[in-house]
Amino acid sequence: MKISKLKKFKNWSENYWDHINRNIGYVTIDEQERIRRTKVAVLGVGGLGGSVAEQLIRSGNENIAICDNDIFEQSNLNRQLCGTQDLGKYKIDVLEELLTQINPNSQIKKYLKIDENNISEVLKDVKVVNLALDDPLTSILIARYCRNHKIPIIESWAVPYLYSWWFTEENAEYEEIYGLRIKDKPIQELRSSGEKIISDVKKALIPKILGLPGFTKFLDREKGALNQMLNGQIPLRSLAPIVRLSASYIAFDLIFSGILKIKKRILAPEIIGYDYMKMEIIKLSL
């Protein structure tokens, strides 16, 4: 059955209709308009965030803020949205060009940094945040701001499990979830501690990631890789299909749980997901 164009919104161009009309069925026309106009912030546009932003624009979103201060380098080619021609360029510039090519009408706000001075500008009118930054202090700043302003945050890791979890005013605070005893410390004070807070976050985060069932064995298929990673001799491991699958799940959950609110949000520290190596459902609290 052909879906009548008469039902589409008057502010949709013919190009937009042709772009999104195959979405209709999975989403209603009214829901598609919500996807289009809802402002989303993707903070960190590397392996996860870059792909999430791309999928949002392909799904018809036209209102997005992106933030990252990193540039593309050779090691990013195994999983991120870049080619050799993009090496040395800012990730937000390359991503902006890609998103504009997908939909020239997209309203894209890009920022090299987010801090105490501009966070209210970056998150102005934002309804959902995808947090995908490598910077723990900035992540804490964002989490505190979003909690105070009732902006839900969706987060996941690039691991071989399909899942995401949410931070809202309904669950424990971000620092508490990650086992950090810094709840009442101002960001300025935390910044003065420099490398110590980053080290503390890594010490708290890595056991949580490794607590996923079977993950340590999967990471150590080349014997010694896990120990080298834990000792800081090599970076965290990544693989394109794992990163893209995780990003796709985040994008799906962001749309159906975050924007449309028709799928239940799983609040951190609870995880309900799928181990696609063992083809098993996982359900645990980290």
CORZIMO-V936260 format. One record per residue. N is the residue number from 1. PSI is psi in radians with two decimals (* if undefined). OMEGA is omega as a letter, one per 20 degrees, with the letter a starting at -180 (999 if undefined). Layout:
# CORZIMO-V936260
((N	PSI	OMEGA) (N	PSI	OMEGA))
This chain:
# CORZIMO-V936260
((1	2.30	r) (2	2.27	r) (3	2.21	a) (4	2.32	r) (5	-0.29	a) (6	-0.39	a) (7	-0.24	a) (8	2.76	a) (9	2.52	a) (10	-0.47	a) (11	0.03	r) (12	2.24	r) (13	2.89	r) (14	-0.67	r) (15	-0.71	r) (16	-0.75	r) (17	-0.80	r) (18	-0.57	r) (19	-0.79	a) (20	-0.06	a) (21	-0.39	r) (22	-0.18	r) (23	-0.53	a) (24	2.18	a) (25	-1.02	r) (26	-0.62	r) (27	2.70	r) (28	2.94	r) (29	-0.70	r) (30	-0.71	r) (31	-0.65	r) (32	-0.66	r) (33	-0.63	r) (34	-0.71	r) (35	-0.74	a) (36	-0.82	a) (37	-0.30	a) (38	2.22	r) (39	2.22	a) (40	2.50	r) (41	2.21	r) (42	1.89	a) (43	1.82	a) (44	1.97	a) (45	0.75	r) (46	-2.34	a) (47	-0.82	a) (48	-1.00	a) (49	-0.68	r) (50	-0.76	r) (51	-0.63	r) (52	-0.83	r) (53	-0.76	r) (54	-0.81	a) (55	-0.56	r) (56	-0.79	r) (57	-0.71	r) (58	-0.51	r) (59	-0.07	r) (60	0.04	r) (61	2.41	r) (62	0.38	a) (63	1.66	a) (64	2.50	r) (65	2.37	r) (66	2.57	a) (67	2.29	r) (68	2.47	r) (69	0.22	a) (70	2.77	r) (71	2.73	r) (72	2.42	r) (73	3.00	a) (74	-0.69	a) (75	-0.24	r) (76	-0.27	a) (77	-0.35	a) (78	-0.14	a) (79	-0.22	a) (80	2.91	a) (81	1.31	a) (82	2.82	r) (83	3.11	a) (84	-0.48	r) (85	-0.25	a) (86	-0.11	a) (87	2.35	a) (88	-0.10	r) (89	2.69	r) (90	2.40	a) (91	-0.67	a) (92	-0.53	r) (93	-0.77	r) (94	-0.75	a) (95	-0.74	r) (96	-0.76	r) (97	-0.76	r) (98	-0.82	a) (99	-0.64	r) (100	-0.60	r) (101	-0.62	r) (102	-0.82	r) (103	1.75	a) (104	-0.31	a) (105	-0.02	r) (106	2.36	r) (107	1.85	a) (108	2.08	r) (109	2.21	a) (110	2.51	a) (111	2.40	r) (112	-0.41	a) (113	2.81	r) (114	2.20	a) (115	-2.98	a) (116	-0.49	a) (117	-0.45	a) (118	0.10	a) (119	-0.63	r) (120	-0.55	r) (121	-0.81	a) (122	-0.71	a) (123	0.26	r) (124	2.20	r) (125	0.10	r) (126	2.37	a) (127	-0.44	r) (128	2.44	r) (129	2.32	r) (130	1.99	a) (131	1.99	a) (132	0.63	a) (133	2.68	r) (134	-0.22	a) (135	1.90	a) (136	-0.65	a) (137	-0.76	r) (138	-0.63	r) (139	-0.70	r) (140	-0.76	r) (141	-0.83	a) (142	-0.78	a) (143	-0.72	r) (144	-0.79	a) (145	-0.81	a) (146	-0.67	r) (147	-0.77	a) (148	-0.49	a) (149	0.19	r) (150	0.76	r) (151	2.02	a) (152	2.50	r) (153	2.33	r) (154	2.43	a) (155	2.64	r) (156	3.07	r) (157	2.74	r) (158	1.33	a) (159	2.83	a) (160	0.87	r) (161	2.38	r) (162	1.95	r) (163	2.83	r) (164	2.77	r) (165	2.81	a) (166	2.59	r) (167	2.10	r) (168	-3.07	r) (169	-0.10	a) (170	-0.36	a) (171	-3.11	a) (172	2.78	a) (173	2.74	a) (174	-0.84	a) (175	-0.69	a) (176	-0.72	r) (177	-0.69	a) (178	0.17	r) (179	0.49	a) (180	2.20	a) (181	1.13	a) (182	0.34	a) (183	-0.76	a) (184	0.13	a) (185	2.25	r) (186	2.67	r) (187	-0.68	a) (188	-0.70	r) (189	-0.68	r) (190	-0.66	r) (191	-0.60	a) (192	-0.37	r) (193	-0.20	r) (194	-2.10	a) (195	-0.44	a) (196	-0.79	a) (197	-0.65	r) (198	-0.74	r) (199	-0.72	r) (200	-0.72	r) (201	-0.77	a) (202	-0.70	r) (203	-0.59	r) (204	-0.63	a) (205	-0.80	a) (206	-0.78	r) (207	-0.57	r) (208	-0.79	r) (209	-0.79	a) (210	-0.22	r) (211	-0.19	r) (212	2.34	a) (213	2.18	r) (214	0.01	a) (215	-0.71	a) (216	-0.70	r) (217	-0.71	a) (218	-0.70	a) (219	-0.39	a) (220	0.54	r) (221	-0.55	r) (222	1.81	a) (223	2.30	r) (224	-0.29	a) (225	-0.71	a) (226	-0.82	a) (227	-0.70	r) (228	-0.67	r) (229	-0.79	a) (230	-0.54	r) (231	-0.01	r) (232	0.23	r) (233	-0.47	r) (234	2.69	r) (235	2.98	r) (236	2.48	a) (237	2.61	r) (238	2.72	a) (239	2.34	a) (240	-0.89	a) (241	-0.64	r) (242	-0.80	a) (243	-0.79	a) (244	-0.69	r) (245	-0.75	r) (246	-0.76	r) (247	-0.69	r) (248	-0.68	r) (249	-0.71	r) (250	-0.82	a) (251	-0.74	r) (252	-0.84	a) (253	-0.65	r) (254	-0.73	r) (255	-0.93	a) (256	-0.51	r) (257	-0.65	a) (258	-0.87	a) (259	-0.93	a) (260	-0.42	r) (261	0.68	r) (262	0.00	r) (263	2.43	a) (264	2.37	r) (265	2.28	r) (266	2.02	a) (267	2.32	r) (268	2.49	j) (269	0.26	a) (270	2.48	r) (271	2.19	r) (272	2.03	a) (273	-2.73	a) (274	2.19	r) (275	1.79	a) (276	-0.06	r) (277	-0.80	r) (278	-0.18	a) (279	0.92	a) (280	2.57	r) (281	2.43	r) (282	2.46	r) (283	1.99	a) (284	2.99	r) (285	2.20	a) (286	*	999))
